Amino acid sequence: MEQRNASIDVFRFFAACLVFISHSVYSNHPSLLALLGIVGRWALPFFFLVSGYYFEKSYARRSVSAFSKTITALLSATLFINLFYLVFVGLTEGTLKPLATHFTLLTGTYFHLWFLTSLLVSYVVLWFFLTYKLTRLLPYLAIATIVLVLLLTPYNYLFGMSAHPIYARSLLSIPFLCIGFFIARYSVDVNVSRPTTYVLIAVGIGIQLIEGWFLSNGGQDSSRVNFLGGTFFVSIGMFLLALQLVVRSDSVLGYYGRRYSFPLYLYHPFINYFLHKTLEVTSIGEVMYWLSPIVALAATLLLFIYLDKYAPTVFRVLSGNLSRPKLAEKPN
C-alpha cells in the first residue's frame, strides 16, 4: 500500500464536506450557492489530482498491472453504486424513464456519478499515453483538455454553442489526473514554495470572481458551473499546499478523509434527498433550517463511523470495496 499523506486526507475530508453542503438546501439560495462555488469549486479537481498522484506511485512499482488493479476496483465501485441509485430512482420516481437517455452512459444513474465515469475515461486515456510512450505529450493533453472544458461550459455561449454540461464534466478528470501524475513523478511540490501556493489560491479565487461577474453580465448562472478558469489555479494551489503541510499520521481528520470522504461523496445526494423531503413537510425554525445541512452531514458521518466499526463488511460494500479488506488502522 502507498504511504499515505495525512495532510492530503484532511483536505479530502473537507472537500467531501463542501460537496455535501453545496448540494444541500443551500443550493436553493443562489447567492449562497455562488459563495459555496467560490469556496468549494476546487473539491472535485482536487480528488482527481489525488487519484493521479497516488496512481503514479503505484505505477512506478507495478507498471501496467497498476492499471488493471485500479480500473478493476473503480469498476466494481461504479457498478455497485449505479445499481444502488438505479433502485433509488425506481423507488422515488416510480419509473426508470428519466434514465432512458444516452446521458446516463456519461453520468450514471444519478447526477453526481459522472465523477466515476469521468475517472474511468481518464485512466483509459492515461493508459494509452503511457503504454505508447507518449508521456511527454501529457502536459499538452492537459492544457488542451482544460481549454476544451472551458469552451464546452461555461463559455460555449460566446461561440453560439449549446453543449450539455455533462460533456465538459466527463473530460474534467483527464487534465487533473495527468497533473497529479506529473506532480508525483517530478516532486513538483518540493520545488514550489508555500507562499507560491497561497498566491495560486488567491489569484484563482480572484479570477473566479471576475469570471462570475463576466458570466452574470452575459446572462449565465456561474453559481451552477463546476469549473471556471480560476478553479484550475485554486485546485493546483490547494493540492500543493496539502502536500507541503505536515499533519501527524494518526490525525483523526486524516483518518476520516481516508476512510469516509469517498462514501460521503457517494451517498450525499441520498441523504440530502431525505433532508429536502423532511423540510418540505416539517415546520422548523429559521436557525434549524440553516443548520440542517450541518446536522445531516454530522449524522451521515456518524453512521459511516458506526458501520465501519460494527459492520465493516457492510461499510466496505457500500464503499464499493467488494473484495478488499480494511485498508486503514484507526488512530488512537
Summary of the structure (lengths in Angstrom):
residues: 332
radius of gyration: 19.7
end to end distance: 20.7
largest distance: 61.4
contacts: 1066
relative contact order: 0.16
helix: 79%
strand: 0%
